[in-house]
């Protein structure tokens, strides 16, 4: 394994002192392998991340402009043992020190999911530790309860209590959910076609910006004019909370087909800024409607949360923070290193489920599709 791809996450102020005796917190090893990151983390129930290792596969997939499932599965096989061993070593823990094992059991690329799940199952069976099957999306949904900031760029943690209104944008998913509790997710709105993340990646590919596209588009957009080009805002000013991003993507492709490449740097920056502004407007319009939904009104959530890989986008975080202020609720987002797929979110979801007695009692078949609402 190439050592420069193995990242030990900087915990900063996240890591606390180990509790001893009767005050010892629940200690969980979480394993994530649903897409193109092989990750493991050890987290305790006091919200401390003791260690967190991510093996990035981005170099393997960049030349293809996206994730190749077969290559991802092979990379997971090669990395999984070393990632787990380094996670244990970084936390100065042994398997017998753990209280529970958790791993992603879906949704995701089934080859990768199987590898992480088999590793976790083997550890649980050999040590006799309880095992939790974590829904990958629930990992994203609950990670703000492990660590979240009150505003984009603000220091310090805030407590994210149930219920909260969640904008979850991860991979092929883009949903607005009312999170009432662990395993209690009510769908308020979802994409009818492409997700926001897919739209960012596809536009980046059209412009030749490489993979992953979202961060590059965000960076270029920060230097561009958001009013330079006119993009559609599908479903905006319409009732409901569902999204549609395929029209924005199609408009981008149609426009670029009329322009001869290579594109100038300023053109790319303006194009990204205009595209991103359209996506942000759609998200805020749908969230505005969500706050008018009777289910949300009755639940009275005090926090608006964004999670998933797209939660790293600076414009989305800023716009949602402003919306939260208008609605007199808190805004919360995970720190950047907990937005994309990671083992810490799986460990934390494992702890939350373990506390409720949701452990594996019979064989579990990993699933490529596993809607949150089925929990």
Protein Blocks (a to p, Z undefined) as FASTA:
>chain_A
ZZklpccddfkjmpccddehjllccddddddffbmbccdddddfkopafbdcdddfklmm
mmnopacfklmmmmmmmmmmmmmmmmmmmnopafklpmbdcddebecdfklmmmmmmmmm
mmmmmnopacddddfklmmmmmmmmoccfbehiacjddddddddddddehjbccddddfb
ghiacdfbdcfbbcfklmmmmmmmmnonopafklmmmmmmmmmcfklpccddehiaiacj
bdcfklmmmmmmmmmmmpccdddfklmmmmmmmmmmmmmmmmmmmmmmmmmpmklmmnop
abdcdedjklmpmklmmmmmmmmmmnopacddddfklmmgcfklmmmmmmmmmmnopacf
bdcdddfbdcfklZZ
